[in-house]
């Protein structure tokens, strides 16, 4: 379709997206598999660092004898500094990997960027598998390289799914990514539970090596999936965009539905290009911070929203459970099998997440985040109060129960909800870099909690360690307070994007505020605003301009 001639446009807001069938849904959903090795890589480290063989290998200490005291159990552990290094170095890699991925996704494409991430992750996983104590050098190097791969995938898979999924189920499909993260965490817990009693390197090498399979499945599968049509529009490749969109919607490329959806994407991109100056590479990043913080529709405001939303997701304290849960439960001294408790909490996470597939489309993104934060706040404070008031077995059982309820609230709301919103709020010219910055924020705040409390992955072992701050259950007062901040944040700053196309989200953020966004309804199309000819086609000069600019920055 050179020059964009003859692209059928529409002024009917109900016709801006082509109907699709089950095959198209499955293509969109497969990409969420990327969450499995993200979750698995996050999950195995929790249990491996608590294995007797691993502790002995890295410290030289032997496990306590029969009927050990609480102090003996607490002393038999990898030093906090080593735990911190092994856990937090992944976040360093993912932070920089996510930033770099924003550029590569605009240069080479969303799909290719994820495949590259799988290859990088594969190298890191091999190094992790080959590592052995007492020297942590190879393990740290492997975690760092694997982190770059995870950063690539976690940033761009959300972008890819958001751009190819139909608006009616986009939230559910992106939520599937979070569900796959929980599956990865569960698989890691199951594998480490099966190998924990081995007294050889297989105790940790088997769980680490398994993750190689996930990267091969995702990278191999994506080779057979289409590129994002919005990427092709951004690069001015209208013919390729038409072909890709037709494949995604399981429609012939001549279908009016395909043409009208494509016309809306092109018209919106041209509209945004008129607002966002294009230039050399450094300007492309500067565009993410253009505008006033007081203008709800400015790029700066959207970037702040995306990055702060991911920060808030980390503020919930969920990774305390999944990174250091085994260590924490062991420190309580009265739990016979902390690995089993960790497995139970992971299973709750898995079973709760699918609820969001329905609720995110039925009640919306904003409502999920508000009520989820409220539920987590209550549970966190109850756990802290019980832990301070009693150390009996019944109190411990109640603590575990409310931790599970807290996980339920997170898994069904903030877990998937934050990823869904981040994939929807950026306009096409800055979308790849905006999502990359937001994902990098997630990983940064996975490492950095706040300026005052400093580092989650680095300081958490010190917060609960027997020989450190030894806060024990009192650490949940911290998480509860931060969850309350999440509640306030969601009420005043999060928009409702349910049921809107990505192009309609742009218009909604221009015309409304977060508090009133739920009542906003689309009233026109971008094709109608930018120009439709008497023959019902998109004005050819619009398409020609998009092809001419063919932005790669």
TINURO-812227 format. One line per 10 residues: number of its first residue (from 1); their letters; for each residue x, z, y of C-alpha. Coordinates in Angstrom, 1 decimal, padded with zeros to 4 digits. Last residue first. Example, Ala and Ser with C-alpha at 12.3 -4.5 7.8 and 13.67 -1.06 7.14 Angstrom:
<atoms>
2> sa> 013.7,007.1,-001.1  012.3,007.8,-004.5
</atoms>
This chain:
<atoms>
553> xxxxxxxxxx> 014.4,017.4,007.4  013.6,014.4,005.2  011.0,013.0,007.5  009.7,009.5,006.8  009.3,008.9,010.5  008.4,005.2,010.0  006.1,005.9,007.0  004.2,008.5,009.0  004.0,006.2,012.0  002.7,003.3,009.9
543> xxxxxxxxxx> 000.0,005.6,008.4  -001.2,006.5,011.8  -001.0,002.9,013.1  -003.2,001.8,010.3  -006.2,003.8,011.5  -007.6,005.3,008.3  -010.3,003.1,006.8  -014.0,003.1,007.3  -014.3,-000.5,008.4  -014.9,000.5,012.0
533> xxxxxxxxxx> -011.6,002.2,011.9  -011.0,006.0,011.5  -008.8,007.8,013.9  -006.8,011.1,014.2  -009.8,013.4,014.5  -011.9,011.7,011.9  -009.0,011.6,009.5  -008.3,015.3,010.2  -011.8,016.1,008.9  -014.6,017.9,010.7
523> xxxxxxxxxx> -016.6,021.1,010.6  -014.8,023.4,008.2  -016.4,026.8,008.0  -015.0,030.1,009.3  -016.9,033.3,008.3  -014.0,034.8,006.3  -011.6,034.2,009.2  -013.1,036.8,011.5  -010.6,039.6,010.8  -007.7,037.2,010.4
513> xxxxxxxxxx> -008.4,035.4,013.6  -010.1,032.0,014.2  -009.7,028.4,015.5  -006.1,027.4,014.8  -005.8,029.3,011.5  -008.9,027.5,010.3  -007.5,024.1,011.2  -004.3,024.6,009.2  -006.3,026.1,006.3  -008.4,022.9,006.3
503> xxxxxxxxxx> -005.2,020.9,005.6  -004.4,023.1,002.6  -007.9,022.5,001.4  -010.3,025.4,001.8  -012.2,027.4,-000.9  -010.6,030.7,-000.2  -008.2,030.9,002.8  -009.2,034.3,004.2  -006.5,035.3,006.7  -004.3,038.4,006.4
493> xxxxxxxxxx> -003.2,040.3,009.5  -005.5,043.2,010.4  -007.0,044.3,007.1  -004.0,043.3,004.9  -001.5,045.2,007.1  -003.6,048.4,007.2  -003.9,048.4,003.4  -000.2,047.6,002.9  000.7,050.6,005.2  -001.4,052.7,002.8
483> xxxxxxxxxx> 000.7,051.3,-000.1  003.8,052.5,001.8  002.5,056.1,001.9  001.7,056.0,-001.8  005.2,054.6,-002.7  006.9,057.5,-000.8  004.6,060.1,-002.2  005.4,058.6,-005.6  009.0,059.6,-005.3  007.7,063.2,-005.8
473> xxxxxxxxxx> 007.5,062.4,-009.5  011.2,062.9,-009.9  012.9,063.5,-006.6  016.3,064.1,-008.3  018.3,063.3,-005.1  021.4,062.6,-007.3  022.6,064.3,-010.5  019.3,064.0,-012.3  018.7,060.5,-010.9  015.3,059.9,-009.3
463> xxxxxxxxxx> 016.2,058.9,-005.8  019.7,057.8,-006.7  018.5,055.3,-009.3  016.1,054.0,-006.6  018.9,053.6,-004.1  020.3,050.2,-005.2  017.2,048.3,-006.4  015.1,049.8,-003.7  017.7,049.9,-000.9  017.5,051.5,002.5
453> xxxxxxxxxx> 015.0,054.3,002.8  015.2,054.2,006.6  015.8,050.5,007.1  013.1,049.8,004.6  013.0,048.7,001.0  016.0,046.4,000.7  016.6,045.0,-002.7  013.2,043.8,-003.7  012.9,043.5,000.1  015.4,040.7,000.0
443> xxxxxxxxxx> 013.8,039.2,-003.1  010.3,039.0,-001.5  011.9,037.9,001.8  013.5,035.0,000.0  010.1,034.1,-001.3  008.8,034.0,002.3  011.7,032.0,003.5  011.3,029.5,000.7  007.6,029.2,001.4  008.3,028.5,005.0
433> xxxxxxxxxx> 011.1,026.1,004.2  009.0,024.0,001.9  006.0,024.2,004.2  007.7,023.2,007.4  006.4,019.7,008.0  003.4,020.3,005.6  001.8,023.1,007.5  002.3,026.7,006.1  -000.5,029.1,005.1  -001.4,028.1,001.6
423> xxxxxxxxxx> 001.5,028.9,-000.7  002.1,032.3,000.9  -001.6,033.2,000.4  -001.5,032.6,-003.4  001.8,034.5,-003.9  000.5,037.6,-002.1  -002.7,037.5,-004.1  -001.1,037.3,-007.6  000.6,040.7,-007.7  -001.4,042.2,-004.8
413> xxxxxxxxxx> -004.8,042.1,-006.5  -005.3,042.2,-010.3  -001.8,043.3,-011.2  -001.5,045.8,-008.4  -004.8,047.5,-009.1  -004.2,047.6,-012.9  -000.6,049.0,-012.3  -002.2,051.8,-010.3  -004.6,052.5,-013.2  -001.6,052.6,-015.6
403> xxxxxxxxxx> 000.3,055.0,-013.3  -002.9,057.0,-013.2  -002.9,057.3,-017.0  000.8,058.1,-017.1  000.4,060.9,-014.6  -002.6,062.3,-016.6  -000.5,062.4,-019.8  002.2,064.2,-017.9  -000.3,066.8,-016.7  -001.5,067.3,-020.2
393> xxxxxxxxxx> 002.1,067.8,-021.4  002.8,070.4,-018.8  005.0,069.7,-015.8  002.6,070.9,-013.1  001.9,070.9,-009.4  004.6,068.4,-008.2  003.9,065.8,-010.8  000.1,066.1,-010.4  000.4,065.6,-006.6  002.7,062.6,-007.0
383> xxxxxxxxxx> 000.5,060.9,-009.6  -002.6,061.5,-007.4  -000.8,060.1,-004.4  000.1,056.9,-006.2  -003.4,056.4,-007.5  -005.1,056.7,-004.2  -002.7,054.3,-002.4  -003.0,051.8,-005.3  -006.8,051.6,-004.9  -006.7,051.1,-001.2
373> xxxxxxxxxx> -004.0,048.4,-001.5  -006.1,046.5,-004.0  -009.2,046.8,-001.8  -007.5,045.1,001.1  -005.4,042.6,-000.9  -008.4,041.4,-002.9  -010.7,041.2,000.1  -008.2,038.9,001.9  -007.6,036.5,-001.0  -011.3,035.8,-001.7
363> xxxxxxxxxx> -014.2,037.5,-003.4  -015.1,034.8,-006.0  -012.0,032.7,-005.9  -009.5,035.5,-006.1  -011.9,037.5,-008.3  -012.0,035.0,-011.1  -008.3,034.3,-011.8  -007.6,037.8,-010.5  -009.1,039.3,-013.7  -006.3,037.5,-015.6
353> xxxxxxxxxx> -003.8,040.1,-014.1  -005.1,043.2,-015.8  -004.2,042.5,-019.4  -000.6,041.7,-018.6  000.0,044.7,-016.3  -001.6,047.0,-018.8  000.7,045.6,-021.5  003.7,046.3,-019.2  002.6,049.9,-018.8  002.2,050.3,-022.6
343> xxxxxxxxxx> 005.7,048.8,-023.3  007.2,051.3,-020.8  005.5,054.1,-022.6  006.9,052.8,-025.9  010.4,052.6,-024.5  010.0,056.2,-023.2  009.6,057.5,-026.7  009.5,061.3,-027.1  008.4,061.9,-023.5  009.1,065.5,-022.5
333> xxxxxxxxxx> 012.4,065.0,-020.6  011.0,063.7,-017.4  014.3,061.8,-017.0  013.4,059.6,-019.9  010.3,058.5,-018.2  012.3,057.6,-015.1  015.0,055.6,-017.0  012.3,053.7,-018.9  010.4,053.0,-015.7  013.5,051.8,-013.7
323> xxxxxxxxxx> 013.0,048.1,-013.2  009.3,047.8,-014.2  008.0,051.0,-012.8  010.1,051.0,-009.6  009.3,047.3,-009.4  005.7,048.2,-008.5  006.7,050.2,-005.5  003.9,048.8,-003.3  006.5,048.1,-000.6  007.6,045.0,-002.6
313> xxxxxxxxxx> 004.2,043.3,-002.0  004.5,044.4,001.7  007.8,042.5,002.0  006.1,039.4,000.5  003.4,039.7,003.1  006.0,040.2,005.8  007.8,036.9,005.0  004.6,034.9,004.9  003.0,036.4,008.0  006.2,036.2,010.0
303> xxxxxxxxxx> 006.6,032.6,009.1  002.9,031.9,010.1  003.4,033.7,013.4  006.6,031.7,014.1  004.9,028.5,013.2  002.2,029.2,015.8  -001.5,029.4,014.8  -002.0,033.1,015.6  -000.4,032.7,019.0  000.9,036.2,020.0
293> xxxxxxxxxx> 004.2,035.6,018.1  004.7,032.6,020.3  005.9,029.2,019.1  008.8,027.9,017.0  010.3,030.0,014.3  009.8,027.7,011.3  010.7,024.8,013.6  014.3,026.3,013.9  014.8,025.5,010.2  014.0,021.8,010.7
283> xxxxxxxxxx> 015.9,021.9,014.0  019.1,022.7,012.1  018.8,019.6,010.0  018.4,017.0,012.8  015.1,016.3,014.5  011.4,016.6,014.2  009.2,018.1,016.9  006.2,020.0,015.6  002.9,019.4,017.3  002.8,015.6,016.9
273> xxxxxxxxxx> 004.2,015.9,013.4  001.3,018.3,012.6  -001.3,015.7,013.4  000.6,013.0,011.5  000.7,015.3,008.5  -003.0,016.1,008.8  -003.8,012.4,009.0  -001.7,011.6,005.9  -003.2,014.4,003.8  -006.7,013.4,004.9
263> xxxxxxxxxx> -006.1,009.8,004.0  -004.8,010.8,000.6  -008.0,012.7,-000.1  -010.0,009.7,001.0  -008.1,007.2,-001.0  -008.2,009.3,-004.2  -012.0,009.8,-003.8  -012.5,006.2,-003.0  -010.9,005.3,-006.3  -008.3,002.4,-006.1
253> xxxxxxxxxx> -005.6,004.6,-007.6  -007.8,005.1,-010.7  -008.8,008.8,-011.2  -007.3,011.5,-013.3  -006.9,013.8,-010.2  -003.2,014.4,-010.8  -002.6,010.8,-011.9  -004.4,009.3,-008.9  -002.5,011.7,-006.6  000.8,010.5,-008.0
243> xxxxxxxxxx> 000.0,006.8,-007.7  -001.3,007.2,-004.1  001.8,009.3,-003.1  004.1,006.7,-004.6  002.4,004.0,-002.6  002.5,006.1,000.6  006.2,006.9,000.5  006.7,008.2,004.0  008.9,011.1,002.9  006.3,013.7,004.0
233> xxxxxxxxxx> 003.7,011.6,002.2  005.8,011.7,-001.0  006.1,015.4,-000.7  002.3,015.7,-000.2  001.8,013.7,-003.4  003.7,016.5,-005.3  005.8,015.0,-008.1  004.3,014.1,-011.4  004.8,016.0,-014.7  006.9,014.7,-017.7
223> xxxxxxxxxx> 010.3,016.1,-016.5  008.4,019.3,-015.7  008.1,020.0,-019.4  011.9,020.0,-020.0  012.7,022.3,-017.2  009.9,024.7,-018.1  010.6,024.7,-021.9  014.4,024.9,-021.4  014.2,027.7,-018.9  012.0,029.7,-021.3
213> xxxxxxxxxx> 014.3,029.2,-024.3  017.3,030.6,-022.4  015.4,033.8,-021.9  015.8,034.7,-025.6  019.6,035.1,-025.1  019.1,038.3,-023.1  016.9,040.0,-025.6  019.3,039.0,-028.5  022.4,040.0,-026.6  021.2,043.5,-025.9
203> xxxxxxxxxx> 020.8,045.1,-029.4  022.7,042.2,-030.9  025.9,043.7,-029.6  025.8,046.2,-032.4  024.1,049.5,-033.2  020.6,048.2,-033.4  018.0,050.8,-032.4  016.8,049.0,-029.2  016.3,045.6,-030.9  012.5,045.6,-031.5
193> xxxxxxxxxx> 011.7,047.5,-028.3  014.0,045.0,-026.4  012.0,042.1,-027.8  008.6,043.6,-027.1  009.5,044.8,-023.5  011.0,041.3,-022.7  007.8,039.7,-024.0  005.7,042.0,-021.9  007.7,041.2,-018.7  007.5,037.5,-019.4
183> xxxxxxxxxx> 003.7,037.8,-019.9  003.5,039.7,-016.6  005.4,036.8,-014.9  003.1,034.4,-016.6  000.1,036.2,-015.1  001.8,035.9,-011.7  002.0,032.2,-012.1  -001.5,032.0,-013.3  -002.5,033.5,-009.9  -001.3,030.1,-008.5
173> xxxxxxxxxx> -003.9,028.4,-010.8  -006.7,030.9,-009.8  -006.0,030.5,-006.1  -006.0,026.7,-006.3  -009.2,026.7,-008.2  -011.6,025.2,-005.7  -008.8,023.7,-003.6  -007.5,021.4,-006.3  -003.9,022.1,-007.4  -001.0,019.7,-006.5
163> xxxxxxxxxx> 000.3,021.2,-003.3  -000.3,024.9,-004.2  001.4,024.4,-007.6  004.5,022.8,-006.1  004.9,025.4,-003.3  004.5,028.2,-005.8  007.0,026.5,-008.2  009.4,026.1,-005.2  010.2,029.6,-004.3  010.2,031.3,-007.7
153> xxxxxxxxxx> 012.1,028.4,-009.3  015.0,028.1,-006.9  015.4,031.8,-006.5  015.3,032.2,-010.3  018.2,029.8,-010.6  020.2,031.5,-007.9  019.5,034.8,-009.6  020.8,033.4,-012.9  024.1,032.9,-011.1  024.2,036.5,-009.8
143> xxxxxxxxxx> 023.1,038.0,-013.1  025.8,036.0,-015.0  028.5,037.1,-012.5  027.3,040.7,-012.9  027.3,040.5,-016.7  030.8,038.9,-016.6  032.2,041.6,-014.4  030.6,044.7,-016.0  033.8,045.7,-018.0  032.9,048.5,-020.5
133> xxxxxxxxxx> 031.2,046.5,-021.8  030.3,043.0,-023.1  029.1,039.8,-021.5  028.4,036.6,-023.5  024.6,036.9,-023.2  024.9,037.3,-019.4  027.2,034.3,-019.1  024.7,032.2,-021.1  021.8,033.4,-018.9  023.7,032.4,-015.8
123> xxxxxxxxxx> 024.3,028.9,-017.0  020.6,028.5,-018.0  019.5,029.8,-014.6  021.4,026.9,-012.9  019.7,024.4,-015.2  016.3,025.9,-014.6  016.8,025.8,-010.9  017.7,022.1,-011.1  014.4,021.5,-012.8  012.6,023.5,-010.1
113> xxxxxxxxxx> 014.3,021.3,-007.4  013.4,018.1,-009.2  009.7,019.0,-009.2  009.5,019.9,-005.5  011.3,016.8,-004.2  014.9,015.7,-003.6  015.4,016.3,000.2  012.4,018.5,001.1  012.7,020.6,-002.1  016.5,020.7,-001.7
103> xxxxxxxxxx> 016.2,022.3,001.8  013.8,025.1,000.8  015.7,025.6,-002.5  018.8,026.8,-000.5  016.7,029.7,001.0  015.3,030.6,-002.5  018.7,030.6,-004.1  020.1,032.8,-001.3  017.6,035.5,-002.0  017.6,034.9,-005.7
93> xxxxxxxxxx> 021.3,035.5,-006.0  021.2,038.7,-004.0  018.2,039.9,-006.0  020.1,039.4,-009.2  022.9,041.5,-007.9  020.4,044.4,-007.5  020.0,045.3,-011.2  023.6,045.1,-012.4  025.0,046.7,-009.2  022.4,049.5,-009.1
83> xxxxxxxxxx> 022.8,050.4,-012.8  026.6,050.5,-012.2  026.2,052.8,-009.2  023.7,055.0,-011.0  026.1,055.7,-013.8  024.9,054.5,-017.3  023.1,057.3,-018.9  023.6,060.3,-021.2  023.6,063.0,-018.5  019.8,063.0,-018.4
73> xxxxxxxxxx> 019.5,063.6,-022.2  022.1,066.3,-022.0  020.3,068.0,-019.1  016.9,067.9,-020.9  018.5,069.6,-023.8  019.2,067.8,-027.1  017.2,068.6,-030.2  019.5,066.5,-032.5  022.7,065.2,-031.1  023.2,063.5,-027.7
63> xxxxxxxxxx> 024.3,059.8,-027.8  028.1,059.2,-027.5  029.8,058.5,-024.2  032.2,055.6,-023.7  030.4,054.7,-020.5  029.6,050.9,-020.7  029.5,050.6,-024.5  027.9,053.9,-025.1  025.1,053.2,-022.6  024.7,049.8,-024.2
53> xxxxxxxxxx> 024.5,051.2,-027.7  022.0,054.0,-026.6  019.7,051.5,-024.9  018.5,052.5,-021.4  020.2,049.7,-019.6  018.6,047.2,-022.0  015.1,048.5,-021.3  015.0,047.9,-017.5  017.2,044.8,-017.7  014.8,043.0,-020.1
43> xxxxxxxxxx> 012.0,042.9,-017.6  013.2,041.1,-014.5  014.6,038.2,-016.6  011.4,038.1,-018.6  009.2,038.0,-015.5  011.1,035.1,-013.9  011.4,033.5,-017.4  007.6,033.7,-017.7  006.7,032.9,-014.1  007.9,029.3,-014.5
33> xxxxxxxxxx> 005.0,028.8,-016.9  002.9,028.4,-013.8  003.9,024.8,-013.7  001.7,024.2,-016.8  -001.4,025.0,-014.8  -001.4,021.9,-012.6  -001.0,019.6,-015.6  -003.7,021.5,-017.5  -006.1,021.2,-014.7  -005.5,017.4,-014.6
23> xxxxxxxxxx> -006.3,017.1,-018.3  -009.5,019.2,-017.8  -011.0,016.7,-015.3  -010.7,016.1,-011.6  -013.0,015.5,-008.6  -011.2,014.0,-005.6  -010.8,016.0,-002.4  -011.7,015.2,001.2  -015.3,014.2,000.3  -017.2,017.4,001.2
13> xxxxxxxxxx> -015.8,017.4,004.8  -017.5,014.0,005.4  -015.6,012.1,008.1  -013.9,009.9,005.5  -010.9,007.6,005.1  -010.3,004.6,002.9  -006.7,003.5,003.0  -006.8,-000.3,003.8  -003.4,-000.8,005.2  -000.9,002.1,004.8
3> xxx> 001.9,-000.1,006.0  002.7,-001.0,002.5  000.0,000.0,000.0
</atoms>
